[in-house]
Amino acid sequence: MDVLAVIGLVTFLAIIILLVKSPFSPVAVFVLVPVMGALTAGFTLGEISDFAKLGFTSVQTSVIVTAFAILYFSIMSDVGMFEVITKPIIKKAGKSKSPVTAIILAAALVATIGHLDGAGATTIMITLPLMIPFFDKLKMDRRALGLSMGLCVGAMNLVPWTGPTRHTAIVLGMDPVALWKIILPAQIVMLAVGYTMTYMLGRREIKRGAVNSVSGLPSVQSESGYLCVQKKAYFIFNIALTLALLTTLVMGIMNSGFTFLVFTSIALLVNYRSKKLQGKKIKEFSPGILNMVLNVIAVGVLIGIMQEGGFVEALANAVVSVLPASVGPYTYLIIAFLATPLLMVLGTGPYYQGLMPVIVGICAQYGTDPVVAAAVLLVPSGISVSLSPLVPANHISCGMLGYEMGDGIRYGWKWVLAAAWIAIPVVCLTVHLFY
């Protein structure tokens, strides 16, 4: 095996092990491990710096999209846009002839809307406090709430400012919104699959003995402190602004980074009238944004060094040389079918930053379009994130729902695995039709 391939393999394995087992920050791992690998391979610090610079260039759009998308949807959540949308949905569900199925579908819809910002913790904080009283009153299994939320959030994980799509775009060196347009049809189908499975969960809860009656359901009170609740004009404006933002992204009227800059600036000025309040809110939302941005920049260093230094190409060539010719072109499909257990064992960082670049590189050696391979690896993995014990938000969810992570995995793994496997032929078909 080529020396670069050996060093590349050791580097990727070290990154995966350190991300999974060590207490080190992902930022430190993504930067220092590839630097040490490149030094071992004989590159000078000047050369490594040039590799990293190219890596920075490849992630600059992702950095802007990540920062301003999170800020935009944090503003929308803070002023109560999601509150106004979701509470009437829950009220209507509570009056349904079959409240069990209606409530669990309402929970899935609330989670879908809540995950527009791409942040799992935000989705949990929006969805669970609203829905848990209804599940308890109807004697529904809280694990069904966690699973239905996870299935729909899994499909929403494919929007361009979430980790899975953002990291995949970095691997490909493309705009995350451009990648999203390619997988959007598959995302729509997987949302439909998520709602179908949620309905099936509701029917199963009725058979299990849930109380399918509207009698005594808790009322839904609106928080009067929300700006969009107090003043209808603000709600109408923010909904119109959000629809305009999504339309601009889908139609490609402006590049995605500039689009979020413009729309976030408008949202900030309209919803927070004073300079002092605007500054206060930016500081309030900054910790989550900073963490995401630092990770993206660090991943840019990793990708720049490993790709520009020739490690990924050498490793891909080495794997190709030992793979049977009949298997090589389908490596990405094999990994896609293993996405659920791989996400559970590796977590998101090692899967997207460690495994995906290697698999995409291998498939490229056999003539498979890297975008096709990456898309097929992305969609089922996005669906599977909700089962990974290495994703902190999943532990927050389990804690609020009152069960252990292991209970959630045992309850939901068959459903998530089925959804992930359905996603593979769906994304294969839609990518070939629309890419």
N, C-alpha and C positions, 0 to 999 in steps of 0.2 A: 504494500500500500504506500502511496506517495506520502512524503513527510508532511506536506501541508494538510493532506486528508487526515492523517493521524492526529495532528495538533488541532485541527478543526473538530474532529470527533471528541477529543478530550475536553476541548473548550465548551462545546455544547452540552456534554454530559455534566461537566462541572457546574455550568449555569443551571441546569435542571435540578441537580442535587442540592445546590445552595439555595435555590428558590423554594424548594420543597422542605428541606430539612434544617436550614440554618436560620439564625435570627437576623441575618444581614438584610439591609434595605435592598429592594430590587434595583434601585438606582445605582448603588455601589456595585452590585453583581453585574449589571448590564454594562457598566463602564470598565471596571477593573479587570474582570476575567478575560474579555477579549483583548485588552491592552497587554496583559501578561502573555496571552497566547501569541499575539503578534510579535512581541519581543523575543519569545522563544523561537519563533520561526525566522528570526534574523532581521526583521524590519527595524529601521531606526525610528526614534521618537518623531522626527520630522515627517517620515512617511506615514506613520500611524496617525499623526495629526491631520495629514491631508485626507486619509481615508475617513476619519471622523467628520471632517468638514463636508465631504460629499454626503455622509450620512445625515448631517444636519439639514442639508439642502433637501434631501428626500423626505424629511418629516415636517418641513416648515408649514405646509398647508394643514397637516394633521394637528399641529400644535395650535394654530389659530382656530380651527374648527372646534377642537376639544375645549379650549378656554372659553370661547364666546358662546358655544352651544350650551355648555353647562351654566354659564352666567345667564343666558337668555331664559332658559327654562326654570332656573332658580327664581328669577324675577316673577315669572308667570305663576309659579307655585306660591311664592310669598304674598302676592296680591290676591290670591284666591281664585284664579281662573279655573283651576282643576276642581276646586271646591264647588263652584257654581255648576260645573258640568256634571259632576258625579253624584251629588246628593239627590237630584230629581230622578236619576236612573235608579238609585236604591229605593226611593220612595215608591216608584212605579212597580219595581220588582216585588216589593212587600205586599202589594195589592193583587198580585197575580193569582190565577186559579191554582197554579202549582208553584208556591213560593220557594220550595227547595231548589228546583231547577232554575227558577228566575233569579234567586239570590246568588247562586254560585256563578251563573252567567254574568250577573251584575258585577260580582267580584272580579271576574276575568276582564270585563270591560274597564272597570276602574283601574286595574293594574296596567292594562294596555295604555290608557291615557296617562297614568302616572309615570310610566316609563319613557315618556317622550324625551325626558332629559337624559336618558341613558344611565342614570345612577340607581343602582339597586337599592341603596339605603333610602333614597327619596321615595321610590315606589312602595317600599315596605311601610314607611311612615304614613303614606297617603292611604294605602289599601287596608292594612290590618286593623287599625283602630276603628275604621268605619264598619268593617265587615264582621269582626269577631262577635259582637253582641248578637247579630242576626244568626250566625252559625250556632251559637250557644243556645239561643232561644228555640231554634228548630231542632236541637239535639243532633246537629250535623257534625261529622268528624272534622276536626280542625285540620287534619292532614290533607283533606280534600281541598280546603282553602289554600294551603301552601302549594299543593300540586297544581291546581288550576291557575294560580298566580304564576308559578314557574313556567308552565307551558306557554302562556301568552307572552310573558316577559322574554322567554326564549326566542320567540319570533321577533319581538321588538328589539332584541339584542343586535339585529342586523341593520339598524339605522346607522348612518355614517359616523356619528360622534360617540358611539359606544366602543368599548375596548375591543371586542372581536373584529368588527369591521375596520376600525382604525388601525389595528395591528396588522391585519391582512393587507390593507392598502399600503402600509409601510413596507412590508415584504415585497410587494409588487412595484413599489415606487410610483404609485398613482394616487390621484385625488380620491379620498374616501367616498365622496359623493358620486364620482364616476363609477366606482365599484358598486355602490348601492343601487344605482340605476340598473345595473346588470342583474343583480339578485333580487330586485324589487318584486318581480312577478312571483318568485319563489317565496318571498316573505309574505305576500298576500295569501298565497295558498297555505302556508304554514300557520298563519293566523286563523284561517278557516279550520284547519286541522285542530288547532288548540281549542277553539270554541266547540267543535264537535266532541272532542274528548271531554271537555268541561261539562257539556250536556250529559254525556254518558256517565260521568261521575255523579251528577245530580240524580239521575235515574237510579244509580246504584245506591245512593244514600237513602232514597225513598224505600227501596227494597230492604235496606239494612235496618230501617225503623225510624228514620228521621220524621219529625212531626210536620206533615205537609199541610199546615194550617196557618192562616194569617192572624189567628187569635193571639193577642198579647205581644205582637212584634214590637220591638223598641222603636221609638220615634227618632227621626233624624233632624237634629237641630243645626242650623247654619251658624257659623262663627261670625258674629257681627263685626269683628275687628277687621275682616278682610275688605280691602278696597273694592274688589269686584262685587262683593255682596252688598256693600253700602251704596255703591253708585253703579247703576246698570250701564251707564255710558262707558265706564272703564272696562267692563266685561265685554261689551260689543267691540270696543276698540282693540282689546287684546286678542280676542278671537280672530278678528279681521286681520290683524297684524301677523298672527301665527299662520293663518291660511295663506297669506301673501308670502311669508317666508318659505313655507313648504312648496308653494307653487314655483317660486323663483329657483329653489334648489332643483326641483324635478325638471323644469324646463331649461335649466342651464343658462338663464339670462345673464347672471354674473357668476364669477368663480365663487366657490363655496366659502372660502375664508373671508372675502370681502362682503359677501351676503350676510354672514353672521355679524361682522363688524357693524354694518349699517343698521340691521334690524335690532341688534342689542342696544346700540346707542339710542335709537328711537324709543325702545321700551324703557330704558333707564330714565330718559328725560321726561317722558309722559307720566310714568307711574310714581316717580320720586321727584317732586318739584324743586327741592332745594339742593344746593351743592353739598351741604353738610350731610343730608340724608343719603344722597347718591354715594358719597364717599363711605358712609357707614355701612350701606348695603353691600358695596363691593368688598369691603373688609370682611363682612359677615360671610359672604359666599366664597371668599378667596381660599381658605384651607383646602377644600375639596378640589378646586381648580388647580391649585399649585401642585398637589400630589399627582394629579393626572398628567399635567404638563411636564413635570420633571421625569416621570416615567417614559413619556413619549420621546423626549429629548435623549434620554439614556438609551432607549431602544434604537434611536437613530445612530448613536455611536456603535452599538453592537452590529447593526445591519451594515453600516459603512465599512467597518473593519473587516467583518467576515466576508462580505461580498467583494469589496475592492481589493482586499488582500488575497483573494483567490481561494479562500478556505471552503466556501460553499460549493464552488465549482469542482474543486479537487475531491471533496467528500462525495458529491453527487457522482462524479466519474468513477470513484472507487466502488460505490454501491452498485452502479450500473455494471461494472466489470464482473461482479459476483452474482448478480441476479440472473435467473433464467430469462432468456429473451421473451418468453411468453408472459412473464409476470411483470416485468419492468414498466410497461405502459399503463398498467392498472394499479400501480402502487398507491396512488392518491385515493382510489376507490376502496382499497383494503383498509387504509388508515381512516377513511371517512366512516366505514362501518364499525371501526373500533373507537370512534370519537368519544362516545359516552364513557366507557371505562377509562380511556386515556385522560379525559378531563377530570375524572374523579381522582386519579392517581397523581397526575402531574400538576393540575391546576391550569389556569389560563396562560400565565407567563411562559412556562416551559413549552406548552403546546404551540402557542402562536409565535414566540420568538426563538424557540429552540428547534422544535420538530418541523413546523410548517416550511421554513426556508429550505431545509434539506429535502423534504419530499417534493416541493415545487421544483427545485433544481434537478432532482432525479428525473422527474417526469418530462422536464424540458429536454433532457438528453434523448428522450424517445420521441420527441416531436410534439408532445402535448403542450398546448398553449398554457403558459403559467397562470393566466387569468382564469381559465376553465378549471385547472387543478385546484387553485386557491379557493375559488368559489365553492367547489364541491367539498373541500375541507372545512370551509367556514360555516356553511348553513347548519349542518347537523351538530357541529360543535357549539354554535350559539344556542341551539335548542337545549343542549346538555349542561350548560353552565349551572343551572339551578340545583343540580345534584352534587356538585363538587364540594367536599368538605374543606377545600383549600381556598374557597371564596368567602371572605369575611361576612358579606351581606347575608349569605345563607344561614350563618349562625345567629345573626340578629333576628332573622325571620323565625327560625326554630325557637329561639328564646321567647319571642313575643307570642308565638302560638302555643308554647308550653309543652313541647316534646323535644326529644334528643335528635340530633342530626341523623343518627343511625335509624331511628324510627321513620323519619321522613324518606330516607333512601330506600328502606325496605318497602314502604308503602308505594313509592312513586317510580321506582326504577324501570318497571316493565312499561309503564306509560311513556316515560321520557325516551326510553330506548326505541319503542315503537315509533314515536314521533320523529326521532332522529333518523331512523331507517326509512321512513316515508319521505323525509326531506331529501334523501340522496337521489332517487330517480326524478323527483320533482325538480331539483336544482339542475341536474344533468339535462333534462328536457328544456327547461326555461332558458338556461344559459345558451344552449345551442340554437334556440329559436330567436332570442333577443340580443345576443352579443354579436 
